[in-house]
């Protein structure tokens, strides 16, 4: 299995509750949950982005435990999920890595509550993703991606809209929903 | 806001890796993630089901912190998500609670990899949920719901299918995807 879809979870630069640009902490459960979700939908590589060396080491320990350590034997499906999980120092670093591995520049895709010239619906985005080329879906932690990442994105999807304007999904849930909207299918569609 | 949709996360009876029936542990992150996802899609009540009194107390402490304690002021949207989170001793207990609160017996809805006489596609299920009556979406933890819960369900949805048969989504992600399939919408559908 190999696909042209990559996903990044950004821990810097993101906003905190007060609107300042910060480095958010890596949540080890994100490593597991998002790796499993990415594997479910055939995402080629999942990058955790943080400039903090200690946090990168923590993630590498988790991944190594399940991919080559005791965990690989205990739960082989977890190994299968985590084998495509990588680290990056920055978004540029990840884009460089994708270019090196595939020979192509990836287009970036984010979600934002505001509408931009690059805003696109899910159905049209599905058609674009079916074309050739590499695509990187970029998600922010904390209170969201720094605005320059948003402005520079090639495509902007609408966020998941809640009832009565509630818009506070966990990032793990938002990623699952967006991957399903873009790549999911219903085997019992007509039953 | 009030709806006819309820959701339960079952910690007993479920299977462990060895196929034995066990009580799984409550994960406090599930309390937050699933409450936020339920609130996003307008689910009326989210029940965590466990017979263990110590685990029930743990969940109540988490919920109380955010609903009436310091957390309510620190993050009002978290309060809004958790105010509909409840505890149940058993699935029957939850069904009794729904009947007491609404005057109606809830129909149960589960997902399973196998096909049953009650199996139904997502599109048809959406139409059923639009009818009157109460509905309880039931999800298992660990290695899945005990088989009698599955056999007794009023409706069975197909699980989320992965690429190359990978079928190991975290329950938090599966709930997010299924609620989006049943209740989500794309505001930029034609853009």
Boltz contact constraints between the chains, C-beta under 6 A:
constraints:
  - contact:
      token1: [A, 1]
      token2: [B, 164]
      max_distance: 6.0
  - contact:
      token1: [A, 33]
      token2: [B, 170]
      max_distance: 6.0
  - contact:
      token1: [A, 36]
      token2: [B, 168]
      max_distance: 6.0
  - contact:
      token1: [A, 36]
      token2: [B, 169]
      max_distance: 6.0
  - contact:
      token1: [A, 36]
      token2: [B, 170]
      max_distance: 6.0
  - contact:
      token1: [A, 37]
      token2: [B, 173]
      max_distance: 6.0
  - contact:
      token1: [A, 39]
      token2: [B, 166]
      max_distance: 6.0
  - contact:
      token1: [A, 40]
      token2: [B, 162]
      max_distance: 6.0
  - contact:
      token1: [A, 40]
      token2: [B, 166]
      max_distance: 6.0
  - contact:
      token1: [A, 40]
      token2: [B, 169]
      max_distance: 6.0
  - contact:
      token1: [A, 42]
      token2: [B, 163]
      max_distance: 6.0
  - contact:
      token1: [A, 77]
      token2: [B, 168]
      max_distance: 6.0
  - contact:
      token1: [A, 121]
      token2: [B, 186]
      max_distance: 6.0
  - contact:
      token1: [A, 121]
      token2: [B, 188]
      max_distance: 6.0
  - contact:
      token1: [A, 121]
      token2: [B, 189]
      max_distance: 6.0
  - contact:
      token1: [A, 121]
      token2: [B, 191]
      max_distance: 6.0
  - contact:
      token1: [A, 122]
      token2: [B, 186]
      max_distance: 6.0
  - contact:
      token1: [A, 158]
      token2: [B, 187]
      max_distance: 6.0
  - contact:
      token1: [A, 158]
      token2: [B, 188]
      max_distance: 6.0
  - contact:
      token1: [A, 161]
      token2: [B, 187]
      max_distance: 6.0
  - contact:
      token1: [A, 162]
      token2: [B, 40]
      max_distance: 6.0
  - contact:
      token1: [A, 163]
      token2: [B, 42]
      max_distance: 6.0
  - contact:
      token1: [A, 164]
      token2: [B, 1]
      max_distance: 6.0
  - contact:
      token1: [A, 166]
      token2: [B, 39]
      max_distance: 6.0
  - contact:
      token1: [A, 166]
      token2: [B, 40]
      max_distance: 6.0
  - contact:
      token1: [A, 168]
      token2: [B, 36]
      max_distance: 6.0
  - contact:
      token1: [A, 168]
      token2: [B, 77]
      max_distance: 6.0
  - contact:
      token1: [A, 169]
      token2: [B, 36]
      max_distance: 6.0
  - contact:
      token1: [A, 169]
      token2: [B, 40]
      max_distance: 6.0
  - contact:
      token1: [A, 170]
      token2: [B, 33]
      max_distance: 6.0
  - contact:
      token1: [A, 170]
      token2: [B, 36]
      max_distance: 6.0
  - contact:
      token1: [A, 172]
      token2: [B, 172]
      max_distance: 6.0
  - contact:
      token1: [A, 173]
      token2: [B, 37]
      max_distance: 6.0
  - contact:
      token1: [A, 173]
      token2: [B, 176]
      max_distance: 6.0
  - contact:
      token1: [A, 176]
      token2: [B, 173]
      max_distance: 6.0
  - contact:
      token1: [A, 176]
      token2: [B, 176]
      max_distance: 6.0
  - contact:
      token1: [A, 176]
      token2: [B, 177]
      max_distance: 6.0
  - contact:
      token1: [A, 177]
      token2: [B, 176]
      max_distance: 6.0
  - contact:
      token1: [A, 177]
      token2: [B, 177]
      max_distance: 6.0
  - contact:
      token1: [A, 177]
      token2: [B, 180]
      max_distance: 6.0
  - contact:
      token1: [A, 180]
      token2: [B, 177]
      max_distance: 6.0
  - contact:
      token1: [A, 186]
      token2: [B, 121]
      max_distance: 6.0
  - contact:
      token1: [A, 186]
      token2: [B, 122]
      max_distance: 6.0
  - contact:
      token1: [A, 187]
      token2: [B, 158]
      max_distance: 6.0
  - contact:
      token1: [A, 187]
      token2: [B, 161]
      max_distance: 6.0
  - contact:
      token1: [A, 188]
      token2: [B, 121]
      max_distance: 6.0
  - contact:
      token1: [A, 188]
      token2: [B, 158]
      max_distance: 6.0
  - contact:
      token1: [A, 189]
      token2: [B, 121]
      max_distance: 6.0
  - contact:
      token1: [A, 191]
      token2: [B, 121]
      max_distance: 6.0
